């Protein structure tokens, strides 16, 4: 039996376990750095399958590393399991219906992501056992992807050192390659002023709120003079209170500064800091600036990405049946008409069927083959897998887990990923990651080639975006 067939038959024995993990983590729906039950579930499964588990990896409460095997190649698989606030929703229900008493929901599908990653590690374990090949598989339990820079903290703690290759995936609305993603800094600006009666003694007040507003105006003028691909967004963390007759003596902003490379973000951030200092000078207030964390850009490694996409293509996408299509049709109806039309047109094109046929079965099953163009395509979002991709050659793939046209971070995503659509998505990537890994154990030269490519791209230098001494979740 070749490794493709061997992996396929092992995978069938793990499918139930993968579905069970997806449903358990989905129902826990825990936010970043609070994923205690979710991490415990994954750890319990790994231990019961003979993995050695290091808990609190990198000193982070809900991070862990499960290992099996010995020697090289060492292959890492990344699991996530954090949920998002305000996205609680009943599984399979196509009408808005949050679960009572639950605020968080898996609107980015990380319950399935974690399940598929653990499933892949379990299949690799059986494969290593059966073949007797040397090699190690490490399953990384990575908390707080959404807002907490979990993997960047783990990277700073050297959790990913020594990997020969690394794989991950993400549920999406189609089976596609994962392109480059941009770097990001999150920075907090706290202004302090002096309060006074805004009408009887305004001259005595020094307004922190004015300082924030002037800072935002300044940054809006900066926008013309930064590289075109830069993104700067802000939100008020504190607008100084709700009394117009009191000069606000405190006010705070949270900024994201994004760009194709961390070095570019660093340069822009230095200018944003000067604007904050200028605003403080103008208003005679003080500003405290704190970098809360950041992410490197994601580099899709050519060899690793190709291996994973080819492995996925070899088996085909998720094996959806009538049960899944019936769920899918209900959710397709919830899309705004324009989106539905666009999704039907692109679904028809991708799958080589008519728009009517696609609308009746609106889960995209076509599999996009690997293309080197992925490495030139820039996704205007960020992921903490970026930091891992600077340390180990990393490949990711996106797999259909929701109806085409479903937005990320929506209640519709939460509802669909908690059904058998999410299970099948996770099951299909688990066998593909395992098959890609098997090829590296059989031919370690692939890992050497991937590492050469990474070295060419980074020069062997990893710059952490996390300030020294910063603790995960601090300052948010
Ligand atoms: Zn996500």
Boltz pocket constraint, residues with backbone or C-beta under 6 A from the ligand:
constraints:
  - pocket:
      binder: B
      contacts: [[A, 108], [A, 109], [A, 110], [A, 145], [A, 170]]
      max_distance: 6.0
